[in-house]
Amino acid sequence: MRVVSCFPLIFALAACTVPGTGGDGEDEDDDGDGGAADGGSADGGSTTWEGCEETWIDYIGEDEPMVGDSWTVWLYCDDALLTGPTVIRFDPLDFATVQDNVVTWVRDGKGIMRVQTGAEWAELTVVVGEE
């Protein structure tokens, strides 16, 4: 019975370089921060986070809602629609119900709706009329 040795294959693979790294896989000029130390990022963009100058809640629905009416709501930041996980809260807590980003008013009176997407948020005072 003949035994095949894997050592020649292992040595041949060890001599290969990783594509895209330029040689031995080490970049002498790279300090390991992806370019963040000089204010850039690995993809050439900026790594500093800038908050919105203005955020506001936009909605589709009646401007003067009644109990039972619904609004579809989302948050804007400097004329850009914010996407991602969104949290919608109310004061008082039982002022409305939420399903995805659709708000249904269940109580009349005055309340505050707070919408948050990521680190950005806005509040809107809403007056809901009786049915």
C-alpha positions in Angstrom: 0.0 0.0 0.0 1.3 3.4 -0.9 1.1 6.4 1.5 0.7 9.9 0.0 2.3 12.7 1.9 0.6 16.1 2.2 3.7 18.0 3.1 4.5 19.2 -0.4 1.0 20.6 -0.8 1.2 22.4 2.6 4.5 24.0 1.8 3.3 25.1 -1.6 0.2 26.8 0.0 2.3 28.4 2.7 4.3 30.2 0.0 1.2 31.7 -1.6 0.1 35.3 -0.9 -3.4 36.4 0.0 -5.0 38.2 -3.0 -5.4 41.9 -2.5 -2.9 42.3 0.3 0.2 43.0 -1.8 2.9 40.4 -1.1 3.2 38.8 2.3 -0.2 40.1 3.6 1.4 42.8 5.7 1.2 46.5 4.8 4.2 48.4 6.3 2.4 51.7 6.2 -0.8 50.5 7.9 -1.0 51.0 11.6 -4.1 48.7 11.9 -6.7 51.4 12.4 -8.2 51.2 8.9 -7.1 54.8 8.3 -9.2 56.2 11.2 -6.2 57.9 12.9 -5.9 60.4 10.1 -9.7 61.1 10.1 -10.4 58.8 7.2 -11.8 55.3 7.0 -10.7 52.2 5.3 -13.0 53.0 2.3 -11.9 56.6 2.1 -14.9 58.2 3.8 -15.1 60.2 7.0 -15.4 58.3 10.3 -16.8 61.3 12.3 -20.5 61.1 12.9 -22.5 64.2 12.3 -25.9 64.5 13.8 -28.9 66.0 12.0 -29.4 69.8 12.0 -33.2 69.2 11.9 -35.3 66.2 12.5 -39.1 66.0 12.1 -41.9 63.5 12.0 -43.8 63.1 8.8 -47.0 61.3 8.4 -49.9 60.3 6.1 -53.2 60.8 7.7 -55.7 63.4 8.9 -54.2 66.6 10.2 -56.8 66.6 12.9 -57.2 62.9 13.8 -60.2 61.4 15.6 -60.2 58.3 17.7 -59.9 55.3 15.4 -58.0 57.2 12.7 -54.5 56.0 11.6 -51.3 57.7 10.6 -48.3 56.1 8.8 -45.3 57.8 10.4 -41.6 58.1 9.7 -38.7 60.3 10.7 -36.7 62.7 8.5 -33.2 64.1 9.1 -32.1 67.1 7.0 -34.5 66.2 4.1 -33.5 62.6 4.2 -35.8 59.7 5.2 -34.3 57.7 8.0 -34.6 54.0 7.7 -33.9 51.1 10.1 -35.4 50.0 13.4 -37.8 52.7 14.5 -39.3 53.2 18.0 -42.6 55.1 18.4 -43.6 56.1 22.0 -46.5 58.1 23.5 -47.2 60.2 26.5 -49.7 59.1 27.8 -48.7 55.5 27.1 -52.2 54.4 26.1 -52.7 57.3 23.7 -52.3 55.1 20.6 -51.4 51.7 19.3 -48.6 50.9 16.9 -48.3 48.2 14.3 -45.0 48.5 12.3 -45.0 52.3 11.6 -48.8 52.7 11.5 -50.3 54.5 14.5 -53.9 54.2 15.4 -55.4 56.7 17.8 -57.3 55.1 20.7 -57.8 57.9 23.1 -59.0 61.5 22.7 -57.1 64.5 24.1 -53.6 65.9 23.8 -50.5 63.7 23.8 -46.9 63.6 22.6 -45.6 61.1 20.0 -41.9 60.5 20.0 -40.3 58.7 17.0 -36.7 57.5 17.1 -34.6 55.9 14.4 -31.1 55.1 15.3 -29.7 58.0 17.4 -32.1 60.6 15.9 -35.5 61.5 17.3 -38.3 64.0 17.2 -41.4 64.7 19.1 -44.8 65.9 17.9 -47.7 67.1 20.0 -51.0 65.6 18.7 -54.6 66.5 19.6 -57.0 63.7 18.9 -60.8 64.4 18.8 -63.6 62.2 20.0 -65.3 59.8 17.5 
